[in-house]
């Protein structure tokens, strides 16, 4: 009887190990999916995003001695599943989802960062010299009857803290 119980316990332990999914490849560049707190996928980016290794590297917030680095952070408790596109200096749009961020590297100087939702575009200006690191945040609030987004008026130190919990979805050099 003891050996049968031991055998069954070992079998259950082996099967439980087989049921555990493997950890994600930290070097893989795959689309990022926004999930509910229960793990249900709500929306995924249409393009692959930088790897988990690149995400960890970006969160060091190391200055680039040749560029003005700007992090656009989208992390807010009331944000929903909407895609919001970010446009650096009126360039190509970059998809964001809740809990994500974009790293932009500009030439030193003054630049425009805009976002667009439901045909409405809002922009902010970021200024800096080579080696500077700046943070701006998109504040989203989603209700069943209305969604709204605006640039947050928040200290950069607070946005930096939010960025630590956001997922890098684009790393763009704007020249």
C-alpha positions as CSV (number, residue, x, y, z in Angstrom):
1,X,0.0,0.0,0.0
2,X,2.8,2.4,0.9
3,X,4.6,1.8,-2.4
4,X,1.4,2.3,-4.3
5,X,0.8,5.7,-2.6
6,X,4.4,6.7,-3.2
7,X,4.1,5.7,-6.9
8,X,0.9,7.7,-7.3
9,X,2.5,10.7,-5.6
10,X,5.5,10.5,-7.9
11,X,3.3,10.2,-11.0
12,X,1.2,13.3,-10.0
13,X,4.4,15.3,-9.4
14,X,5.8,14.3,-12.8
15,X,2.5,15.1,-14.6
16,X,2.3,18.5,-12.8
17,X,5.8,19.3,-14.0
18,X,4.8,18.5,-17.5
19,X,1.7,20.7,-17.3
20,X,3.7,23.8,-16.4
21,X,4.4,25.9,-19.5
22,X,8.0,26.7,-20.2
23,X,9.2,30.2,-19.3
24,X,9.2,32.7,-22.2
25,X,12.4,33.1,-24.2
26,X,14.0,36.3,-23.0
27,X,15.5,37.0,-26.4
28,X,12.3,36.4,-28.4
29,X,10.7,39.3,-30.2
30,X,7.0,38.5,-30.3
31,X,3.7,40.5,-30.1
32,X,2.8,41.8,-26.7
33,X,-0.6,40.9,-25.3
34,X,-2.6,42.9,-22.8
35,X,-4.3,40.6,-20.3
36,X,-6.9,40.9,-17.6
37,X,-5.7,40.2,-14.0
38,X,-7.2,36.7,-14.5
39,X,-4.9,36.1,-17.5
40,X,-7.5,36.5,-20.3
41,X,-6.0,38.1,-23.4
42,X,-7.8,41.3,-24.4
43,X,-5.6,42.7,-27.2
44,X,-2.2,42.1,-28.8
45,X,0.1,44.4,-30.7
46,X,0.1,43.7,-34.4
47,X,4.0,43.8,-34.6
48,X,6.6,42.0,-32.5
49,X,7.9,44.1,-29.6
50,X,11.5,44.2,-28.3
51,X,12.6,41.2,-26.3
52,X,12.4,40.8,-22.5
53,X,16.2,41.4,-22.4
54,X,15.8,44.7,-24.3
55,X,12.9,45.6,-21.9
56,X,15.2,45.0,-18.9
57,X,18.0,47.0,-20.5
58,X,15.6,49.9,-21.3
59,X,14.5,50.0,-17.6
60,X,18.0,50.9,-16.6
61,X,17.2,54.3,-18.1
62,X,20.8,54.8,-19.1
63,X,21.5,58.0,-20.9
64,X,22.6,57.9,-24.5
65,X,25.5,60.4,-24.9
66,X,24.5,61.1,-28.5
67,X,20.7,61.4,-28.1
68,X,17.8,62.9,-26.1
69,X,16.0,59.8,-24.8
70,X,12.2,60.1,-24.2
71,X,10.1,57.4,-22.6
72,X,6.4,57.6,-23.4
73,X,4.6,55.6,-20.6
74,X,1.1,54.4,-20.7
75,X,0.3,53.0,-17.3
76,X,-2.8,53.9,-15.3
77,X,-5.3,52.0,-13.2
78,X,-8.3,53.2,-15.3
79,X,-6.9,52.5,-18.7
80,X,-8.7,49.9,-20.9
81,X,-8.0,47.8,-23.9
82,X,-7.8,50.6,-26.5
83,X,-4.9,50.9,-28.9
84,X,-3.4,54.4,-28.8
85,X,-0.8,55.4,-31.4
86,X,2.2,57.5,-30.5
87,X,3.8,59.8,-33.2
88,X,7.3,61.0,-32.6
89,X,7.9,64.3,-34.6
90,X,4.8,63.5,-36.7
91,X,6.5,60.3,-37.9
92,X,5.3,56.7,-38.1
93,X,2.6,55.7,-35.5
94,X,3.6,53.3,-32.8
95,X,0.9,51.1,-31.2
96,X,0.6,51.2,-27.4
97,X,-1.6,49.2,-25.0
98,X,-2.2,49.7,-21.3
99,X,0.9,49.0,-19.2
100,X,3.3,49.7,-22.0
101,X,6.0,52.2,-22.9
102,X,7.9,53.4,-25.9
103,X,11.6,54.6,-25.9
104,X,12.4,57.3,-28.4
105,X,15.9,58.6,-29.2
106,X,16.0,62.0,-30.8
107,X,18.7,64.4,-31.9
108,X,19.2,67.0,-29.2
109,X,16.8,69.9,-29.3
110,X,13.0,70.4,-29.1
111,X,10.7,67.6,-30.4
112,X,7.0,66.9,-30.6
113,X,5.4,63.7,-29.3
114,X,1.8,63.2,-30.1
115,X,-0.8,60.5,-29.6
116,X,-4.0,59.8,-31.4
117,X,-7.3,58.1,-30.2
118,X,-10.5,58.1,-32.1
119,X,-9.3,60.7,-34.6
120,X,-8.3,63.2,-31.9
121,X,-4.6,64.0,-31.7
122,X,-2.9,65.6,-28.7
123,X,0.7,66.6,-28.5
124,X,3.4,67.7,-26.1
125,X,6.8,69.2,-26.5
126,X,10.0,67.6,-25.1
127,X,13.2,69.5,-25.0
128,X,16.7,68.3,-24.1
129,X,20.4,67.9,-24.9
130,X,22.4,64.8,-25.7
131,X,22.5,62.5,-22.6
132,X,19.2,63.7,-21.2
133,X,16.4,61.2,-20.3
134,X,12.8,62.5,-20.2
135,X,9.5,60.9,-19.3
136,X,6.0,61.7,-20.4
137,X,2.8,59.8,-19.7
138,X,-0.5,59.2,-21.5
139,X,-3.3,59.1,-18.9
140,X,-6.2,57.0,-20.0
141,X,-9.6,56.5,-18.4
142,X,-12.0,54.0,-19.9
143,X,-15.6,53.6,-18.9
144,X,-18.3,51.6,-20.6
145,X,-19.8,54.7,-22.1
146,X,-16.7,56.8,-22.8
147,X,-12.9,56.6,-23.1
148,X,-10.6,59.6,-22.8
149,X,-6.8,60.1,-23.0
150,X,-4.7,63.1,-22.2
151,X,-1.1,64.0,-21.3
152,X,-0.6,63.6,-17.6
153,X,0.7,66.5,-15.6
154,X,2.9,64.5,-13.3
155,X,6.5,64.8,-12.1
156,X,9.0,62.8,-14.2
157,X,10.2,60.9,-11.1
158,X,6.6,59.5,-10.7
159,X,6.4,58.6,-14.4
160,X,9.8,56.8,-14.1
161,X,8.4,54.6,-11.3
162,X,5.4,53.7,-13.6
163,X,7.8,52.9,-16.4
164,X,9.5,50.3,-14.3
165,X,6.3,48.3,-14.3
166,X,5.5,48.9,-18.0
167,X,6.4,46.7,-20.9
168,X,8.7,48.2,-23.7
169,X,6.8,47.8,-27.0
170,X,9.0,49.9,-29.3
171,X,12.5,51.2,-29.3
172,X,12.7,53.9,-32.0
173,X,15.6,56.1,-33.2
174,X,14.1,59.3,-34.7
175,X,16.7,61.2,-36.7
